[in-house]
Structures are given as C-alpha cells and as structure tokens.
Amino acid sequence: MTTSDRFPRATEPASSVRPVGLTSDPAAVVEDVPATGRISGVLLAQPGKRARWPFPHPRLVRRLTAAALAMVVMATGWSVGGALAAPGTDTVAARIAEWARDHDMGGLVTWLEQQQYRREQPTVGGAPAGGIPAAAGALPAPADPPSAPAAPADPPAAGAEVDEPPAPPQLPPVASVAPLPGEGRWQTVVTAHGKPAVRVATLRVDDQHTAYLAGVMWLDPALVRGELRPGTRDPGGTWQAATSLTPGEQKTVAAVFNAGFRLTNNASRGGYYSEGRTAVALVDGAASLVLRTDGTATVGSWNREVRMGPEVASVRQNLVMLVDRGQVNPTCASGGTEEWGSTIGQAAFIDRSAFGVTADGAEVYVSGAALSVCTLGRLLADAGVVRGMELDINPAWTSGAYFHDSATGPPQGFRLYPTQQVAPQHYLSPSSRDWYAWFLRP
C-alpha cells in the first residue's frame, strides 16, 4: 500500500477547513465547518466569527499567573506580619527564622545560621573586657544562721521535708593561665529566710576562648521551687500556667531560664508533659528535666533514671544526657545530629545553656558565650552536677536571669552573663517558647 493509499488526499483544498488548535493566527476565521461548530469535542468558531482558543490566551495566562503570585505574596506577607506583630520581645531575626521553620524552610534557616557562624567565629585568646565582673545585684551573704527559725518550705508530695544542700564548692578555673580576680567565686544574689537561695559565679569558658565568659547559677531547692511554663508557640495551646510572669508572680520570682530546643519538627528529639497532659510524646532514653509536685527538680534518661509517677509535675526532654554520674558524655565531640542537634553541630562555639542536679540535690543552670557541647558539659561537671542536659542554644534563646522584688513596680532583673542577648524583662511579657521559673518558697 502506498502512502497516498493510506492517507487519501482531501477532496477540498486544505485551506478551506482549519481546526482552531492548528491555526497560527488566533484571529483567523474558520470557514466551512459543521453547523455544530465542534470537531471531536473542541469548540470552533462559527462561520464568519472570530475563533475561540481551546486554551487560555497567553495574555490571560500571564495575568492569571501575576494574580496568583500577588495572592501568594499577600498571604506570605500577612503570615510574616502576624509573626512580627506577635506579643513578646523576640528579635525580628528570631521571629522570621521561627516563621520560616514553621513553613518548611528549616533547611534554609539552618544553612544561613551555619554561614553566619563561619563568618563570626569567636576569637582565640585575649581577656574579657573589664575582667571578671561582680555579679549585678549581689547581696552580702549571711555570715550566721538567722536567730529565728525559718518558715517551713513546701513539703514534697511524700510528706518529707526538702533537705537544704550545703554551699556549692569553689569552681576551678578553666584557663591554663592564672585565674583572674573573682573568677569562679560564688556570690549571693537572692536570699530567702535569711539564707542564700540563688548564687551565681562567672568564669572564662575555656583555655582558648579566654575573652568570653559563662555564668553558673546555683539554686537551693529548700528555698525555691521550679515550674515549667508554656510558650505561646512552643508548645502552644491553652494551659493553666501563664506564658509570662503575672503581677503576683513578679513579687516572688527568684530566677528564670530557657527550656530546650523547639518541640516542633522534632528539633528537641523529645517530648513535653505538664498539667497532667502530654503535648508532645515522651521519648525513651531522652534527657529529661523532671519537676516534682513539690517543686524540686531532677534530670535523667527517661524510663531509665527517671520515669512517670504521681509525684511528676512536668517533663521537658531535650537531646541526650550531657553529664551522667558526674562524667561528661564522651560523644560530646563526636556525636551527630541525633544527639546534639542539626543547627551547627556540637563543635561550634556559640551561646549554649544547660541544667543539672548535684548529688545533694542542688539545682544548677549554666549559660555562656563561645561554648561547645564539651565545654558546656565540663562547666556542669565542675559545678558538681552528677546528671545534666543541654538546653537551648544560640544568642536569641539563652536567657538565664535572677530578680529582686520592687515595692513600686516590676521586679529588677539581672542577666546571668555580661553578653547575654535576652533581657530579664523578656519574661514580663508572653514568651514564644517554653521556659522555667523558680519562685521563693513561703
């Protein structure tokens, strides 16, 4: 069979019938088409009328695309605007970063943070400007016990008194050079019933980054009690506890500090339990800061060293144990993202924070600049911590502070270390992330 036999020629000139979809001129007039104006379901122009394009005209496509992009920009702008206008004192950069992580751009935020760290690594050597500062708001430590007996502390759930731990041991200097005046010396900053309730010490972070300082805060569980407080976004939802210090709480607050990594996107590798309900499922083996119903704290691996029971008031998990049995986790320098997070790695020298408990029950919070996971763990161990965990990192989120009551208004707050970015007043307005508050016992 020849080609002409397989494809017979049309009996009419080819120019007499043009399907609209094949014409090169959208304005062409189609002649000699059936009266229905349809071929294989495609609408054609009627005789003597302009053809109707079976797909949107290119100009219309451009207009629709522009309109769609405008709607996306408007929606994004509205969303970002809402994040920027949210209550609280988070910086603009922190708010945008949080918004981006909530909108599946966590990888981009992590990359940008890594680039920033590479450009702004802490310097090696040098000395802290002005030396070791005296603790702001330091009080004279009581030399003798009070003459009158102190009021009893809130009893534990089991009915036993909370034992008062001995004074903390002197912190050893971390630098290989001679210690600076006042380095590692404990200073009383909050008292209760005539006794030191909160002590702080300041020291250099390691023997390389000698211009940077860390603060160590020691809390007496017989004189203060802790509470886990929710954030407006993390964990979010409705809770009995307030996201900021209420006017009444401002009269008795002794200290505050940040909790762990974000709970969303599994950044913390753990869960959140408070007020009798679970916001994020607890993870076996995760490092857990447990507050009991008597307001005392402990730390341990979940379902190994600590577990659920009627005395548990809250559980906040974050990564894995940093200090256990007084020893720093040997993976502090070699562990991966599952252990120490995925932002910039455990070896990065940045602002970090941690919490732990001593053998006699004292509670210790550490935070400072230019810290790796290993140097953070060593500071905990040097303070006598037997079990401890890393909390949040980066300057926007490390936020230890202590307070003095004011008879005329909000309490006076003090940063734990000189370069701390987050001010104590952050907790007088709603916090976007969860946090901890320690209050004076009656």
C-alpha positions, 0 to 999 in steps of 0.5 A: 500500500502506498502512502497516498493509499493510506492517507487519501488526499482531501477532496477540498483544498486544505485551506478551506477547513482549519481546526482552531488548535492548528491555526497560527493566527488566533484571529483567523476565521474558520470557514466551512465547518459543521453547523455544530461548530465542534470537531471531536469535542473542541469548540470552533468558531462559527462561520464568519466569527472570530475563533475561540482558543481551546486554551487560555490566551497567553495574555490571560495566562500571564495575568492569571499567573501575576494574580496568583503570585500577588495572592501568594505574596499577600498571604506570605506577607500577612503570615510574616506580619502576624509573626512580627506583630506577635506579643513578646520581645523576640528579635525580628531575626528570631521571629522570621527564622521561627516563621520560616521553620514553621513553613518548611524552610528549616533547611534554609534557616539552618544553612544561613545560621551555619554561614553566619557562624563561619563568618563570626567565629569567636576569637582565640585568646585575649581577656574579657573586657573589664575582667571578671565582673561582680555579679549585678545585684549581689547581696552580702551573704549571711555570715550566721544562721538567722536567730529565728527559725525559718518558715517551713518550705513546701513539703514534697508530695511524700510528706518529707521535708526538702533537705537544704544542700550545703554551699556549692564548692569553689569552681576551678578555673578553666584557663591554663593561665592564672585565674583572674580576680573573682573568677569562679567565686560564688556570690549571693544574689537572692536570699530567702529566710535569711539564707542564700537561695540563688548564687551565681559565679562567672568564669572564662569558658575555656583555655582558648576562648579566654575573652568570653565568659559563662555564668553558673547559677546555683539554686537551693531547692529548700528555698525555691521551687521550679515550674515549667511554663508554656510558650505561646508557640512552643508548645502552644495551646491553652494551659493553666500556667501563664506564658509570662510572669503575672503581677503576683508572680513578679513579687516572688520570682527568684530566677528564670531560664530557657527550656530546650530546643523547639518541640516542633519538627522534632528539633528537641528529639523529645517530648513535653508533659505538664498539667497532667497532659502530654503535648508532645510524646515522651521519648525513651532514653531522652534527657529529661528535666523532671519537676516534682509536685513539690517543686524540686527538680531532677534530670535523667534518661527517661524510663531509665533514671527517671520515669512517670509517677504521681509525684511528676509535675512536668517533663521537658526532654531535650537531646541526650544526657550531657553529664551522667554520674558526674562524667561528661558524655564522651560523644560530646565531640563526636556525636551527630545530629541525633544527639546534639542537634542539626543547627551547627553541630556540637563543635561550634562555639556559640551561646549554649545553656544547660541544667543539672542536679548535684548529688545533694540535690542542688539545682544548677543552670549554666549559660555562656558565650563561645561554648561547645557541647564539651565545654558546656558539659565540663562547666556542669561537671565542675559545678558538681552536677552528677546528671545534666542536659543541654538546653537551648542554644544560640544568642536569641534563646539563652536567657538565664536571669535572677530578680529582686522584688520592687515595692513600686513596680516590676521586679529588677532583673539581672542577666546571668552573663555580661553578653547575654542577648535576652533581657530579664524583662523578656519574661514580663511579657508572653514568651514564644517558647517554653521556659522555667521559673523558680519562685521563693518558697513561703 
